[in-house]
Amino acid sequence: MCLIRSRQTTGYNLVLIFLSNITMTQTPTLQQQIQEAEAIVNELRKKLDDERKGERQQAIASAKELIRAHGLTTAELGLLGKGASAKRPTDDKRGAVAAKYQDHESGKTWTGRGKSPAWLAAQLAAGYSKDDFLIKVTLPEIQA
């Protein structure tokens, strides 16, 4: 039987090992057995990962086959692409908003909704005002 106690003393970890029914000549054998058991566990973990990867590949192939066979689209499946909002359903009737601000140097625009872009935040920190970046809209003259 092996009883291991550990305590922290002034930054040094003291481990007190009380051995009974185990001789010091058996200790290397135990260490070897532990190493062998760890190697077996690592090998089994690798096999499990390989099996999971194979099952995943089969599932992907089956899903692709079903999608092709039924002519399904990502919208019908409820899948959203990169950058799509999970909050907005695809049948949302809100229209696109025209840009309200434009960076004069890069030409990048912002609608004024949501978090302000980095280019505008940098310009505001440099002392400019949001009004300096408003897109000026000229109305056509009405002829009477």
Backbone as JSON Lines, residues from 0, in Angstrom:
{"i":0,"aa":"M","n":[0.85,-1.18,0.0],"ca":[0.0,0.0,0.0],"c":[0.89,1.24,0.0]}
{"i":1,"aa":"C","n":[0.45,2.27,-0.73],"ca":[1.24,3.48,-0.86],"c":[0.38,4.67,-0.44]}
{"i":2,"aa":"L","n":[0.85,5.47,0.48],"ca":[0.15,6.65,0.95],"c":[1.02,7.85,0.64]}
{"i":3,"aa":"I","n":[0.48,8.81,-0.11],"ca":[1.26,9.99,-0.5],"c":[0.59,11.21,0.12]}
{"i":4,"aa":"R","n":[1.38,12.03,0.82],"ca":[0.9,13.28,1.38],"c":[1.73,14.41,0.8]}
{"i":5,"aa":"S","n":[1.09,15.51,0.54],"ca":[1.79,16.65,-0.01],"c":[1.39,17.9,0.76]}
{"i":6,"aa":"R","n":[2.36,18.77,1.07],"ca":[2.03,20.03,1.7],"c":[3.01,21.09,1.21]}
{"i":7,"aa":"Q","n":[2.56,22.32,1.21],"ca":[3.37,23.43,0.74],"c":[4.06,24.07,1.95]}
{"i":8,"aa":"T","n":[5.39,24.15,1.93],"ca":[6.12,24.76,3.01],"c":[7.15,25.71,2.43]}
{"i":9,"aa":"T","n":[7.02,26.99,2.72],"ca":[7.93,28.06,2.29],"c":[8.36,27.91,0.83]}
{"i":10,"aa":"G","n":[7.38,27.71,-0.04],"ca":[7.67,27.65,-1.46],"c":[8.18,26.33,-1.96]}
{"i":11,"aa":"Y","n":[8.47,25.41,-1.09],"ca":[8.96,24.12,-1.52],"c":[7.88,23.08,-1.28]}
{"i":12,"aa":"N","n":[7.68,22.23,-2.27],"ca":[6.66,21.19,-2.16],"c":[7.31,19.96,-1.55]}
{"i":13,"aa":"L","n":[6.91,19.65,-0.34],"ca":[7.46,18.47,0.32],"c":[6.5,17.32,0.15]}
{"i":14,"aa":"V","n":[6.97,16.26,-0.37],"ca":[6.14,15.09,-0.57],"c":[6.66,14.0,0.36]}
{"i":15,"aa":"L","n":[5.78,13.56,1.2],"ca":[6.13,12.49,2.13],"c":[5.5,11.21,1.64]}
{"i":16,"aa":"I","n":[6.3,10.26,1.39],"ca":[5.81,8.99,0.88],"c":[6.04,7.92,1.95]}
{"i":17,"aa":"F","n":[4.95,7.31,2.33],"ca":[5.04,6.21,3.28],"c":[4.76,4.92,2.52]}
{"i":18,"aa":"L","n":[5.72,4.09,2.48],"ca":[5.59,2.86,1.74],"c":[5.44,1.7,2.71]}
{"i":19,"aa":"S","n":[4.49,0.86,2.41],"ca":[4.38,-0.37,3.18],"c":[4.15,-1.49,2.18]}
{"i":20,"aa":"N","n":[4.77,-2.59,2.37],"ca":[4.71,-3.75,1.48],"c":[5.34,-3.48,0.12]}
{"i":21,"aa":"I","n":[6.12,-2.41,-0.02],"ca":[6.82,-2.14,-1.27],"c":[8.27,-1.85,-0.91]}
{"i":22,"aa":"T","n":[9.16,-2.55,-1.55],"ca":[10.57,-2.33,-1.29],"c":[11.1,-1.31,-2.27]}
{"i":23,"aa":"M","n":[12.22,-0.71,-1.98],"ca":[12.82,0.29,-2.85],"c":[13.24,-0.3,-4.19]}
{"i":24,"aa":"T","n":[13.47,-1.58,-4.27],"ca":[13.84,-2.18,-5.55],"c":[12.62,-2.31,-6.46]}
{"i":25,"aa":"Q","n":[11.43,-2.27,-5.89],"ca":[10.21,-2.36,-6.7],"c":[9.81,-1.01,-7.28]}
{"i":26,"aa":"T","n":[10.33,0.09,-6.78],"ca":[9.95,1.42,-7.22],"c":[10.2,1.65,-8.71]}
{"i":27,"aa":"P","n":[11.39,1.3,-9.24],"ca":[11.6,1.47,-10.69],"c":[10.6,0.65,-11.5]}
{"i":28,"aa":"T","n":[10.23,-0.51,-11.02],"ca":[9.25,-1.33,-11.72],"c":[7.9,-0.63,-11.76]}
{"i":29,"aa":"L","n":[7.51,0.0,-10.66],"ca":[6.25,0.73,-10.62],"c":[6.28,1.93,-11.57]}
{"i":30,"aa":"Q","n":[7.4,2.64,-11.59],"ca":[7.52,3.78,-12.51],"c":[7.42,3.31,-13.96]}
{"i":31,"aa":"Q","n":[8.02,2.2,-14.26],"ca":[7.95,1.65,-15.61],"c":[6.52,1.26,-15.95]}
{"i":32,"aa":"Q","n":[5.81,0.66,-15.0],"ca":[4.42,0.27,-15.23],"c":[3.54,1.51,-15.46]}
{"i":33,"aa":"I","n":[3.81,2.58,-14.71],"ca":[3.06,3.82,-14.89],"c":[3.31,4.39,-16.27]}
{"i":34,"aa":"Q","n":[4.55,4.4,-16.71],"ca":[4.89,4.9,-18.04],"c":[4.22,4.08,-19.13]}
{"i":35,"aa":"E","n":[4.21,2.76,-18.96],"ca":[3.56,1.88,-19.94],"c":[2.06,2.14,-19.97]}
{"i":36,"aa":"A","n":[1.45,2.33,-18.8],"ca":[0.01,2.59,-18.75],"c":[-0.31,3.93,-19.41]}
{"i":37,"aa":"E","n":[0.54,4.95,-19.19],"ca":[0.33,6.25,-19.84],"c":[0.45,6.13,-21.35]}
{"i":38,"aa":"A","n":[1.38,5.34,-21.82],"ca":[1.55,5.13,-23.26],"c":[0.31,4.46,-23.85]}
{"i":39,"aa":"I","n":[-0.24,3.48,-23.15],"ca":[-1.46,2.8,-23.61],"c":[-2.63,3.78,-23.67]}
{"i":40,"aa":"V","n":[-2.77,4.62,-22.63],"ca":[-3.85,5.61,-22.59],"c":[-3.7,6.58,-23.76]}
{"i":41,"aa":"N","n":[-2.5,7.05,-24.02],"ca":[-2.27,7.98,-25.14],"c":[-2.61,7.33,-26.47]}
{"i":42,"aa":"E","n":[-2.24,6.07,-26.63],"ca":[-2.54,5.34,-27.86],"c":[-4.05,5.19,-28.04]}
{"i":43,"aa":"L","n":[-4.76,4.87,-26.95],"ca":[-6.22,4.73,-27.03],"c":[-6.89,6.06,-27.35]}
{"i":44,"aa":"R","n":[-6.37,7.15,-26.79],"ca":[-6.91,8.48,-27.11],"c":[-6.74,8.8,-28.58]}
{"i":45,"aa":"K","n":[-5.58,8.46,-29.13],"ca":[-5.32,8.71,-30.56],"c":[-6.28,7.89,-31.43]}
{"i":46,"aa":"K","n":[-6.5,6.63,-31.08],"ca":[-7.43,5.79,-31.83],"c":[-8.85,6.36,-31.76]}
{"i":47,"aa":"L","n":[-9.25,6.82,-30.59],"ca":[-10.58,7.41,-30.42],"c":[-10.73,8.65,-31.28]}
{"i":48,"aa":"D","n":[-9.71,9.51,-31.29],"ca":[-9.75,10.72,-32.13],"c":[-9.86,10.34,-33.61]}
{"i":49,"aa":"D","n":[-9.09,9.33,-34.04],"ca":[-9.14,8.89,-35.43],"c":[-10.53,8.36,-35.79]}
{"i":50,"aa":"E","n":[-11.14,7.6,-34.88],"ca":[-12.48,7.08,-35.13],"c":[-13.5,8.21,-35.23]}
{"i":51,"aa":"R","n":[-13.38,9.2,-34.36],"ca":[-14.29,10.35,-34.39],"c":[-14.14,11.12,-35.69]}
{"i":52,"aa":"K","n":[-12.9,11.29,-36.15],"ca":[-12.68,12.0,-37.42],"c":[-13.32,11.23,-38.57]}
{"i":53,"aa":"G","n":[-13.18,9.91,-38.57],"ca":[-13.79,9.09,-39.61],"c":[-15.3,9.18,-39.59]}
{"i":54,"aa":"E","n":[-15.9,9.12,-38.4],"ca":[-17.35,9.25,-38.28],"c":[-17.81,10.62,-38.75]}
{"i":55,"aa":"R","n":[-17.04,11.64,-38.42],"ca":[-17.4,13.0,-38.83],"c":[-17.37,13.13,-40.35]}
{"i":56,"aa":"Q","n":[-16.35,12.56,-40.98],"ca":[-16.25,12.62,-42.43],"c":[-17.43,11.9,-43.09]}
{"i":57,"aa":"Q","n":[-17.82,10.76,-42.53],"ca":[-18.98,10.03,-43.05],"c":[-20.26,10.84,-42.89]}
{"i":58,"aa":"A","n":[-20.42,11.51,-41.75],"ca":[-21.61,12.33,-41.51],"c":[-21.66,13.5,-42.49]}
{"i":59,"aa":"I","n":[-20.52,14.13,-42.74],"ca":[-20.47,15.24,-43.7],"c":[-20.84,14.76,-45.09]}
{"i":60,"aa":"A","n":[-20.29,13.63,-45.5],"ca":[-20.6,13.08,-46.83],"c":[-22.08,12.75,-46.95]}
{"i":61,"aa":"S","n":[-22.67,12.16,-45.91],"ca":[-24.1,11.83,-45.93],"c":[-24.95,13.08,-46.01]}
{"i":62,"aa":"A","n":[-24.59,14.1,-45.23],"ca":[-25.35,15.35,-45.25],"c":[-25.28,16.02,-46.61]}
{"i":63,"aa":"K","n":[-24.11,16.05,-47.21],"ca":[-23.95,16.65,-48.54],"c":[-24.8,15.9,-49.57]}
{"i":64,"aa":"E","n":[-24.81,14.58,-49.47],"ca":[-25.6,13.77,-50.4],"c":[-27.09,14.08,-50.27]}
{"i":65,"aa":"L","n":[-27.58,14.18,-49.03],"ca":[-28.99,14.5,-48.81],"c":[-29.34,15.9,-49.31]}
{"i":66,"aa":"I","n":[-28.46,16.86,-49.07],"ca":[-28.7,18.24,-49.52],"c":[-28.78,18.28,-51.03]}
{"i":67,"aa":"R","n":[-27.85,17.58,-51.7],"ca":[-27.85,17.54,-53.16],"c":[-29.11,16.84,-53.69]}
{"i":68,"aa":"A","n":[-29.46,15.73,-53.07],"ca":[-30.6,14.94,-53.55],"c":[-31.92,15.7,-53.44]}
{"i":69,"aa":"H","n":[-32.05,16.53,-52.41],"ca":[-33.3,17.25,-52.2],"c":[-33.24,18.7,-52.67]}
{"i":70,"aa":"G","n":[-32.11,19.12,-53.18],"ca":[-31.96,20.48,-53.7],"c":[-32.15,21.55,-52.63]}
{"i":71,"aa":"L","n":[-31.65,21.31,-51.44],"ca":[-31.83,22.25,-50.34],"c":[-30.83,23.39,-50.41]}
{"i":72,"aa":"T","n":[-31.24,24.54,-49.89],"ca":[-30.35,25.7,-49.82],"c":[-30.0,25.96,-48.35]}
{"i":73,"aa":"T","n":[-28.97,26.78,-48.13],"ca":[-28.58,27.11,-46.76],"c":[-29.69,27.88,-46.05]}
{"i":74,"aa":"A","n":[-30.42,28.7,-46.78],"ca":[-31.53,29.45,-46.17],"c":[-32.62,28.49,-45.7]}
{"i":75,"aa":"E","n":[-32.92,27.47,-46.49],"ca":[-33.94,26.5,-46.11],"c":[-33.51,25.67,-44.9]}
{"i":76,"aa":"L","n":[-32.21,25.46,-44.77],"ca":[-31.69,24.69,-43.66],"c":[-31.49,25.54,-42.41]}
{"i":77,"aa":"G","n":[-31.63,26.87,-42.56],"ca":[-31.45,27.75,-41.42],"c":[-30.0,27.99,-41.08]}
{"i":78,"aa":"L","n":[-29.12,27.79,-42.04],"ca":[-27.69,27.99,-41.81],"c":[-27.33,29.42,-42.19]}
{"i":79,"aa":"L","n":[-26.5,30.05,-41.39],"ca":[-26.07,31.42,-41.65],"c":[-24.61,31.4,-42.03]}
{"i":80,"aa":"G","n":[-24.26,32.2,-43.01],"ca":[-22.88,32.29,-43.43],"c":[-22.09,33.2,-42.52]}
{"i":81,"aa":"K","n":[-20.82,33.4,-42.84],"ca":[-19.96,34.26,-42.03],"c":[-20.49,35.68,-42.1]}
{"i":82,"aa":"G","n":[-20.52,36.33,-40.94],"ca":[-20.94,37.73,-40.88],"c":[-22.44,37.91,-40.83]}
{"i":83,"aa":"A","n":[-23.2,36.87,-41.03],"ca":[-24.65,37.0,-40.96],"c":[-25.08,37.03,-39.51]}
{"i":84,"aa":"S","n":[-26.08,37.78,-39.25],"ca":[-26.55,37.93,-37.87],"c":[-27.49,36.79,-37.52]}
{"i":85,"aa":"A","n":[-27.26,36.18,-36.38],"ca":[-28.12,35.1,-35.92],"c":[-29.45,35.66,-35.4]}
{"i":86,"aa":"K","n":[-29.5,36.95,-35.1],"ca":[-30.7,37.57,-34.56],"c":[-31.73,37.87,-35.64]}
{"i":87,"aa":"R","n":[-31.27,38.15,-36.85],"ca":[-32.19,38.53,-37.92],"c":[-32.57,37.32,-38.75]}
{"i":88,"aa":"P","n":[-33.84,37.01,-38.85],"ca":[-34.25,35.93,-39.74],"c":[-34.06,36.35,-41.2]}
{"i":89,"aa":"T","n":[-34.0,35.38,-42.08],"ca":[-33.75,35.67,-43.48],"c":[-34.93,36.36,-44.15]}
{"i":90,"aa":"D","n":[-36.14,36.26,-43.58],"ca":[-37.3,36.89,-44.2],"c":[-37.56,38.28,-43.62]}
{"i":91,"aa":"D","n":[-36.56,38.9,-43.01],"ca":[-36.71,40.23,-42.42],"c":[-36.93,41.25,-43.52]}
{"i":92,"aa":"K","n":[-37.86,42.15,-43.3],"ca":[-38.23,43.12,-44.33],"c":[-37.49,44.45,-44.21]}
{"i":93,"aa":"R","n":[-36.59,44.57,-43.24],"ca":[-35.86,45.83,-43.11],"c":[-34.96,46.03,-44.32]}
{"i":94,"aa":"G","n":[-34.95,47.23,-44.83],"ca":[-34.14,47.52,-46.0],"c":[-32.74,47.95,-45.63]}
{"i":95,"aa":"A","n":[-31.91,48.03,-46.63],"ca":[-30.54,48.49,-46.42],"c":[-30.56,49.99,-46.17]}
{"i":96,"aa":"V","n":[-29.63,50.46,-45.37],"ca":[-29.55,51.87,-45.02],"c":[-28.39,52.49,-45.78]}
{"i":97,"aa":"A","n":[-28.62,53.68,-46.29],"ca":[-27.57,54.38,-47.02],"c":[-26.49,54.84,-46.05]}
{"i":98,"aa":"A","n":[-25.28,54.94,-46.55],"ca":[-24.16,55.38,-45.74],"c":[-24.35,56.84,-45.35]}
{"i":99,"aa":"K","n":[-23.97,57.16,-44.14],"ca":[-24.14,58.53,-43.64],"c":[-22.79,59.24,-43.47]}
{"i":100,"aa":"Y","n":[-21.74,58.45,-43.19],"ca":[-20.41,59.01,-42.97],"c":[-19.42,58.35,-43.93]}
{"i":101,"aa":"Q","n":[-18.4,59.14,-44.34],"ca":[-17.39,58.59,-45.24],"c":[-16.02,59.12,-44.87]}
{"i":102,"aa":"D","n":[-15.04,58.22,-44.87],"ca":[-13.65,58.61,-44.63],"c":[-13.12,59.17,-45.94]}
{"i":103,"aa":"H","n":[-12.61,60.4,-45.89],"ca":[-12.16,61.07,-47.11],"c":[-10.88,60.46,-47.67]}
{"i":104,"aa":"E","n":[-10.09,59.85,-46.8],"ca":[-8.82,59.28,-47.25],"c":[-9.01,57.9,-47.89]}
{"i":105,"aa":"S","n":[-9.71,57.02,-47.21],"ca":[-9.83,55.64,-47.7],"c":[-11.11,55.4,-48.5]}
{"i":106,"aa":"G","n":[-12.1,56.26,-48.33],"ca":[-13.37,56.06,-49.02],"c":[-14.32,55.12,-48.3]}
{"i":107,"aa":"K","n":[-13.92,54.62,-47.13],"ca":[-14.78,53.71,-46.37],"c":[-15.98,54.48,-45.83]}
{"i":108,"aa":"T","n":[-17.11,53.77,-45.72],"ca":[-18.33,54.42,-45.27],"c":[-18.89,53.72,-44.04]}
{"i":109,"aa":"W","n":[-19.82,54.43,-43.38],"ca":[-20.52,53.9,-42.2],"c":[-21.91,54.46,-42.19]}
{"i":110,"aa":"T","n":[-22.89,53.65,-41.86],"ca":[-24.29,54.06,-41.88],"c":[-24.67,54.89,-40.66]}
{"i":111,"aa":"G","n":[-23.87,54.86,-39.62],"ca":[-24.21,55.56,-38.4],"c":[-24.89,54.65,-37.4]}
{"i":112,"aa":"R","n":[-25.06,53.41,-37.76],"ca":[-25.7,52.43,-36.87],"c":[-24.65,51.48,-36.32]}
{"i":113,"aa":"G","n":[-24.87,51.04,-35.11],"ca":[-23.95,50.09,-34.5],"c":[-22.69,50.78,-34.01]}
{"i":114,"aa":"K","n":[-21.69,49.97,-33.71],"ca":[-20.42,50.5,-33.21],"c":[-19.7,51.27,-34.31]}
{"i":115,"aa":"S","n":[-19.13,52.4,-33.94],"ca":[-18.44,53.2,-34.96],"c":[-17.18,52.47,-35.41]}
{"i":116,"aa":"P","n":[-16.84,52.58,-36.69],"ca":[-15.67,51.87,-37.21],"c":[-14.37,52.47,-36.7]}
{"i":117,"aa":"A","n":[-13.31,51.71,-36.83],"ca":[-12.0,52.11,-36.32],"c":[-11.51,53.4,-36.97]}
{"i":118,"aa":"W","n":[-11.76,53.55,-38.27],"ca":[-11.27,54.76,-38.94],"c":[-11.93,56.02,-38.36]}
{"i":119,"aa":"L","n":[-13.21,55.94,-38.01],"ca":[-13.91,57.09,-37.45],"c":[-13.46,57.33,-36.01]}
{"i":120,"aa":"A","n":[-13.29,56.29,-35.25],"ca":[-12.83,56.43,-33.87],"c":[-11.45,57.09,-33.83]}
{"i":121,"aa":"A","n":[-10.58,56.71,-34.77],"ca":[-9.24,57.3,-34.82],"c":[-9.32,58.79,-35.17]}
{"i":122,"aa":"Q","n":[-10.2,59.14,-36.09],"ca":[-10.35,60.54,-36.49],"c":[-10.94,61.37,-35.36]}
{"i":123,"aa":"L","n":[-11.9,60.8,-34.62],"ca":[-12.5,61.51,-33.49],"c":[-11.46,61.73,-32.4]}
{"i":124,"aa":"A","n":[-10.6,60.75,-32.2],"ca":[-9.53,60.88,-31.21],"c":[-8.52,61.94,-31.63]}
{"i":125,"aa":"A","n":[-8.38,62.15,-32.94],"ca":[-7.45,63.16,-33.46],"c":[-8.04,64.56,-33.39]}
{"i":126,"aa":"G","n":[-9.29,64.68,-32.94],"ca":[-9.88,66.0,-32.77],"c":[-10.95,66.37,-33.78]}
{"i":127,"aa":"Y","n":[-11.21,65.51,-34.75],"ca":[-12.25,65.8,-35.73],"c":[-13.63,65.53,-35.13]}
{"i":128,"aa":"S","n":[-14.65,66.02,-35.77],"ca":[-16.03,65.82,-35.36],"c":[-16.7,64.86,-36.35]}
{"i":129,"aa":"K","n":[-17.78,64.2,-35.89],"ca":[-18.52,63.32,-36.8],"c":[-19.05,64.11,-37.99]}
{"i":130,"aa":"D","n":[-19.42,65.36,-37.74],"ca":[-19.97,66.21,-38.81],"c":[-18.98,66.42,-39.95]}
{"i":131,"aa":"D","n":[-17.68,66.32,-39.64],"ca":[-16.67,66.49,-40.68],"c":[-16.71,65.36,-41.71]}
{"i":132,"aa":"F","n":[-17.35,64.24,-41.36],"ca":[-17.35,63.07,-42.23],"c":[-18.74,62.76,-42.8]}
{"i":133,"aa":"L","n":[-19.7,63.66,-42.54],"ca":[-21.04,63.47,-43.11],"c":[-20.98,63.48,-44.62]}
{"i":134,"aa":"I","n":[-21.72,62.6,-45.24],"ca":[-21.79,62.58,-46.7],"c":[-22.78,63.66,-47.1]}
{"i":135,"aa":"K","n":[-22.32,64.59,-47.89],"ca":[-23.15,65.72,-48.33],"c":[-23.99,65.27,-49.52]}
{"i":136,"aa":"V","n":[-25.29,65.41,-49.39],"ca":[-26.2,65.03,-50.46],"c":[-26.74,66.31,-51.08]}
{"i":137,"aa":"T","n":[-26.58,66.42,-52.36],"ca":[-27.11,67.59,-53.07],"c":[-28.4,67.18,-53.77]}
{"i":138,"aa":"L","n":[-29.41,67.98,-53.59],"ca":[-30.7,67.72,-54.23],"c":[-30.72,68.35,-55.61]}
{"i":139,"aa":"P","n":[-31.32,67.66,-56.56],"ca":[-31.41,68.27,-57.89],"c":[-32.34,69.48,-57.86]}
{"i":140,"aa":"E","n":[-32.03,70.45,-58.68],"ca":[-32.87,71.65,-58.73],"c":[-34.18,71.34,-59.43]}
{"i":141,"aa":"I","n":[-35.22,71.9,-58.88],"ca":[-36.53,71.7,-59.49],"c":[-36.79,72.85,-60.44]}
{"i":142,"aa":"Q","n":[-37.06,72.49,-61.68],"ca":[-37.32,73.52,-62.68],"c":[-38.82,73.74,-62.78]}
{"i":143,"aa":"A","n":[-39.21,75.0,-62.75],"ca":[-40.64,75.31,-62.83],"c":[-41.03,75.73,-64.2]}
